[in-house]
Amino acid sequence: MVIISDALRYEAGAELAEMVGTINRVSVTCEHMAATMPTVTAVGMNALLPHDTLQMVPGGAVQVDGSTISGIPGRSEHLAKYVNAHFPGKRAGAFWARDIAELSAPAAREQLNGMDLVYLYSNGIDAAADNAKTETELPAAVEKEIERLTALVKKVVNQLNRTHIVITADHGFLYQSREPDATQLIAAETPEDGSRERRYIVGGKTPPDHFSTVIDSQYGIDSAVPIHFAEGMYRIRKQGSGIRYVHGGVSLQELIVPVIRIHAGRSDDVRDVGVSIMKAASTVITTPEYTVNFFQDEAVSDKWRPATLRGFFRASDGAVLSDTAEITFDSADENAQNRGRAATFVFAPKAVAYNNQKIVLVLEKIVGGTPVPYMEETFHYRTFGERDF
């Protein structure tokens, strides 16, 4: 399964990879690649389809294997034809990610039944930001997209039983919360039979200032016309489109996109941290208060969750002899020496009746609000005389 998120910039992809890494049974790597230039949806989405040739024709349209592909139906048709031609008997298709996410698990499985390769498209970032009226909502749109894609991966792994997933993007973007001032805007004419966008111009000669023309072999796409890119953070003056959020150029922010590889295994790999009792030199209790030292075995991380234990001392006949202490082990410190915890237990007056007997420290783990047995450790209780309280 390939999930393509429109305008998922590399930094957002790296954060997404961290979120996905917390999912049970999932292993994740986050790499990067260069998007195809110019870094716009029309080019990037087509470049991410399997193909033999990719060409920009006069006017700026992009052809894949000699054909112009439009929308999800066109991409799905191309995928099916290409995969069947190169891998006879294999099936492929493309869908909106939101459509699969909204289906029940049985309906989604039925929709994807028999498909060996599935492309899912999500446009949560670009849809909000590539609009002059809503471009200031970009930060929130990125957060929501990360949440949506994390939930989608959970569904794909746990309900649709897909084990190999790749998440990537067609391009990145430049963004600033304040509208650029006049020094960041440059003027350029639209070439005859060409086009002009915020970050590049198709056709004509290289404008005199603040532009670079990239040679054909560097595009990642065959082009019958030259393409000129605005340098640095410059935007080309243009009516009717957003100006804070732009893409299409060759800055690292626009060009570098994440490649997140996800593999779902069969065994659970998200678990609670373990806890051990640090044994003292003597296990004989001779005072009405006794401190027990504990050690958190692993540091809390993506795959190790905090654990909460509660403990108390109990006699061999089942009588509870002390108060109850509850401890949460949630240290993320990689230094093992810093993951020690201590709890002090106060014995009840009735404990003197068990003088010179063996008693047990009972530890229970809180799971979903319910205590379940965790471990026990035996001590020798030896107190002298009655207590006054």
C-alpha positions in Angstrom: 0.0 0.0 0.0 1.3 3.5 -1.0 -0.1 6.5 0.9 0.6 9.8 -0.8 -0.1 12.9 1.3 -0.2 16.1 -0.8 2.5 18.6 0.5 3.7 16.4 3.4 7.0 18.2 4.0 9.9 16.2 5.3 9.8 17.6 8.9 6.1 16.7 9.1 6.8 13.3 7.7 9.5 12.7 10.3 7.0 13.5 13.1 4.4 11.2 11.4 7.0 8.4 11.5 7.4 8.9 15.2 3.7 8.7 15.8 3.3 5.6 13.6 6.2 4.0 15.4 4.1 3.8 18.6 1.6 1.5 16.9 1.7 -2.1 18.1 3.5 -4.6 15.8 4.8 -1.8 13.5 8.4 -1.1 12.6 9.2 2.2 10.8 12.0 3.8 9.0 12.0 7.4 7.7 14.2 8.3 4.7 14.0 11.1 2.1 14.0 11.7 -1.6 13.9 14.6 -4.0 10.6 15.4 -5.5 10.3 16.0 -9.3 10.6 19.6 -10.5 8.7 21.8 -10.6 7.5 20.8 -7.2 3.7 21.0 -7.8 0.9 18.5 -7.5 0.3 18.1 -11.2 4.0 16.9 -11.6 4.6 15.2 -8.3 1.5 13.0 -8.3 2.2 11.7 -11.8 5.9 11.2 -11.0 4.9 8.9 -8.1 2.9 6.6 -10.4 4.9 3.7 -11.9 5.8 4.8 -15.4 8.3 4.4 -18.3 8.2 8.1 -19.4 7.2 11.4 -17.8 7.0 14.5 -20.0 6.0 18.1 -19.6 4.5 19.4 -22.8 4.0 23.0 -24.0 1.4 24.7 -21.8 2.6 22.9 -18.6 0.6 19.7 -18.9 2.3 16.4 -17.7 2.0 13.2 -19.6 2.7 9.8 -18.2 3.7 7.2 -20.8 2.3 9.5 -23.4 -1.1 10.0 -21.8 -2.6 12.9 -19.7 -3.8 11.5 -16.4 -6.5 13.3 -14.4 -7.9 12.7 -10.9 -8.2 9.5 -8.9 -10.1 7.5 -11.6 -7.3 8.3 -14.1 -4.6 7.3 -11.7 -6.4 4.1 -10.8 -6.8 3.2 -14.5 -3.1 3.8 -15.2 -2.1 1.8 -12.1 -4.2 -1.2 -13.2 -2.9 -1.2 -16.7 0.8 -0.7 -15.8 0.8 -3.3 -13.1 -1.0 -5.9 -15.2 1.3 -5.3 -18.1 4.5 -5.6 -16.0 3.3 -8.2 -13.5 0.6 -10.3 -15.3 -2.2 -11.4 -13.0 -1.5 -8.7 -10.4 -4.2 -6.1 -9.7 -3.9 -2.4 -8.5 -6.1 0.5 -7.9 -6.2 4.0 -6.4 -8.6 5.6 -3.9 -9.1 8.7 -1.8 -7.7 7.9 1.7 -10.7 9.5 3.3 -13.0 7.1 1.5 -11.2 4.0 2.8 -10.9 5.6 6.3 -14.6 6.2 6.5 -15.7 2.7 5.5 -16.3 -0.1 8.0 -13.6 -2.7 8.2 -15.6 -5.3 6.2 -16.6 -2.8 3.6 -13.0 -1.6 3.2 -11.7 -5.1 2.9 -14.3 -5.8 0.2 -13.3 -2.6 -1.6 -9.6 -3.7 -1.7 -10.2 -7.4 -2.1 -7.8 -9.0 -4.6 -5.6 -5.9 -5.1 -1.9 -6.4 -4.8 -1.0 -2.7 -4.9 -3.2 0.1 -3.5 -2.5 3.8 -3.8 -4.3 6.0 -1.2 -4.3 9.8 -1.7 -4.7 12.4 1.1 -4.8 16.2 0.6 -5.5 17.5 4.1 -2.5 19.9 4.0 -2.6 21.2 0.4 -6.4 21.6 0.4 -6.3 24.0 3.4 -3.1 25.8 2.6 -3.2 26.3 -1.2 -6.1 28.7 -0.8 -5.7 32.5 -0.1 -8.6 32.4 2.3 -7.4 29.5 4.5 -3.6 29.4 4.0 -3.0 30.8 7.5 -4.6 27.5 8.8 -1.6 25.5 7.6 0.0 24.6 11.0 -3.4 23.1 12.2 -3.8 21.4 8.9 -0.4 19.7 9.2 -1.3 18.5 12.8 -4.6 17.1 11.6 -3.0 15.3 8.6 -0.5 13.6 10.9 -3.4 12.4 13.1 -5.4 11.2 10.2 -2.5 9.3 8.6 -1.6 7.7 11.9 -5.2 6.5 12.4 -5.3 5.3 8.8 -2.1 3.2 9.3 -3.7 1.7 12.4 -6.7 0.7 10.3 -4.6 -0.6 7.5 -2.5 -2.8 9.8 -5.1 -3.9 12.3 -8.3 -4.2 10.2 -7.2 -4.5 6.5 -4.2 -6.8 7.3 -1.8 -5.1 5.0 1.8 -5.6 6.1 3.9 -3.3 3.8 3.1 0.4 3.6 5.0 3.3 2.1 4.0 6.9 2.9 5.4 9.8 0.8 4.5 13.1 -0.8 4.5 14.8 -4.1 6.2 18.0 -2.9 6.9 20.1 0.2 6.3 23.9 0.6 7.5 27.2 1.8 5.4 29.0 4.5 5.5 32.1 6.6 2.8 33.3 9.0 3.2 37.0 7.9 2.5 38.1 4.4 5.8 38.6 2.5 6.9 42.2 2.1 7.7 43.9 -1.2 11.4 42.9 -1.1 10.4 39.2 -1.4 8.2 39.7 -4.5 9.6 39.8 -8.0 7.9 40.7 -11.3 8.1 38.5 -14.3 6.0 38.3 -17.5 4.1 35.2 -18.6 5.8 33.9 -21.7 3.8 33.4 -24.9 2.5 29.9 -24.9 3.9 29.4 -21.4 2.7 29.8 -17.8 3.7 31.6 -14.7 3.2 30.4 -11.1 4.4 31.7 -7.7 7.7 29.9 -7.8 8.5 29.1 -11.5 7.8 30.0 -15.1 7.4 27.6 -18.0 8.7 28.8 -21.4 10.5 31.8 -22.6 13.9 33.1 -21.7 15.4 33.3 -18.2 14.2 36.5 -16.5 17.1 38.8 -15.7 17.0 38.8 -11.9 16.5 36.2 -9.2 15.9 33.2 -11.5 17.7 30.0 -12.4 17.0 27.7 -15.3 17.6 24.1 -14.5 18.7 21.9 -17.4 16.4 19.1 -18.6 18.5 16.2 -17.0 18.0 17.7 -13.6 14.2 18.0 -13.7 13.3 14.4 -13.2 10.9 15.0 -16.1 11.5 15.4 -19.8 10.5 19.0 -20.8 10.1 20.4 -24.3 10.3 23.9 -22.9 12.7 25.6 -20.4 11.6 26.0 -16.8 12.8 28.9 -14.7 12.8 28.8 -10.9 12.6 31.8 -8.5 15.7 31.7 -6.3 15.8 31.7 -2.5 12.5 32.6 -0.9 11.3 34.9 -3.7 7.7 34.8 -4.8 6.5 35.8 -8.3 3.9 38.5 -8.3 0.6 37.0 -9.4 -3.0 37.8 -8.8 -5.6 35.6 -7.1 -3.5 33.0 -5.3 -2.1 32.6 -1.8 1.3 34.1 -1.0 2.2 32.8 2.5 2.1 29.2 1.4 3.9 28.4 -1.9 5.6 25.6 -3.7 6.9 24.7 -7.1 10.5 25.9 -6.6 13.7 24.1 -5.8 14.4 25.0 -2.1 15.0 22.1 0.2 11.7 22.7 1.9 9.9 22.3 -1.4 12.1 19.6 -2.9 12.8 17.1 -0.1 10.0 14.8 0.8 9.8 11.9 3.3 9.8 8.2 2.4 8.3 6.3 5.4 8.5 2.6 5.2 6.3 0.6 7.5 6.2 -3.1 8.1 3.7 -4.8 10.3 4.8 -7.9 12.1 2.9 -10.8 13.7 4.0 -10.3 17.3 3.1 -7.6 19.7 6.0 -5.2 20.3 4.4 -2.4 22.4 4.4 -3.4 26.0 4.6 -1.9 29.5 8.0 -1.3 31.1 9.2 -4.0 33.5 9.8 -3.3 37.2 12.2 -5.2 39.5 12.6 -5.1 43.3 16.1 -4.0 44.3 16.9 -6.4 47.1 18.5 -5.0 50.2 21.4 -6.7 52.0 18.8 -8.0 54.5 15.2 -8.9 53.9 14.4 -8.8 57.7 11.9 -6.0 58.6 12.4 -4.7 62.2 10.7 -1.3 62.1 7.1 -0.1 61.8 8.0 1.6 58.5 9.9 -0.1 55.7 11.2 1.4 52.4 11.4 -0.8 49.3 13.6 0.3 46.3 12.4 -0.5 42.8 14.0 -0.4 39.4 12.3 0.4 36.1 13.9 -2.1 33.6 13.4 -0.1 30.4 13.1 3.6 29.5 9.7 4.7 28.3 9.8 5.1 24.5 7.7 4.5 21.4 7.5 0.8 22.2 7.7 0.9 26.0 4.7 2.3 27.9 4.6 3.5 31.5 3.4 1.0 34.1 1.6 1.7 37.3 2.0 -0.7 40.2 0.4 -0.8 43.7 1.9 -2.8 46.5 1.2 -3.8 50.1 2.4 -6.4 52.6 0.3 -9.5 53.3 0.6 -12.3 55.8 0.4 -16.0 54.9 -3.2 -16.2 56.1 -4.2 -13.3 53.7 -4.3 -10.5 56.2 -3.2 -7.1 54.9 -0.5 -5.8 57.2 0.5 -2.4 55.7 -0.9 0.5 53.8 -1.0 0.5 50.0 1.5 2.4 47.9 0.9 3.2 44.2 3.8 4.0 42.0 3.9 5.0 38.3 7.1 4.0 36.4 7.3 6.5 33.5 10.9 7.5 33.3 12.3 8.1 29.8 15.8 8.4 31.1 18.2 6.2 29.1 20.6 6.2 32.1 19.6 3.1 34.1 20.9 4.6 37.3 18.3 7.3 37.1 15.3 4.9 36.9 15.2 3.9 40.5 12.1 4.6 42.6 11.3 4.0 46.3 8.1 3.4 48.3 7.7 3.4 52.1 5.2 1.1 53.7 3.7 1.7 57.1 2.7 -1.4 59.1 -0.6 -1.6 61.0 -0.6 -2.3 64.7 -2.0 -5.8 64.0 1.2 -6.7 62.3 2.8 -7.5 65.7 0.7 -10.6 65.8 2.9 -11.9 62.9 6.2 -11.4 64.7 8.9 -13.6 63.5 6.9 -14.9 60.5 7.4 -14.7 56.8 5.3 -12.0 55.0 4.9 -11.2 51.4 5.2 -7.9 49.5 2.4 -8.1 46.9 2.7 -6.1 43.7 -0.2 -5.6 41.3 -0.2 -3.8 38.0 -3.1 -1.4 37.1 -4.4 -2.5 33.7 -7.4 -0.5 32.5 -8.1 0.6 36.0 -8.1 -2.9 37.4 -5.3 -4.4 39.5 -3.9 -7.7 38.3 -1.2 -9.8 40.0 2.3 -8.8 39.0 4.9 -10.3 41.3 5.5 -11.2 45.0 8.6 -11.0 47.2 9.1 -12.7 50.6 10.4 -10.9 53.7 10.9 -11.8 57.3 8.9 -9.7 59.8 10.7 -9.5 63.2 9.5 -6.7 65.5 10.0 -6.4 69.3 7.2 -5.5 71.7 3.8 -3.9 71.3 3.4 -0.5 69.4 1.6 2.4 71.1 -0.5 3.4 68.1 
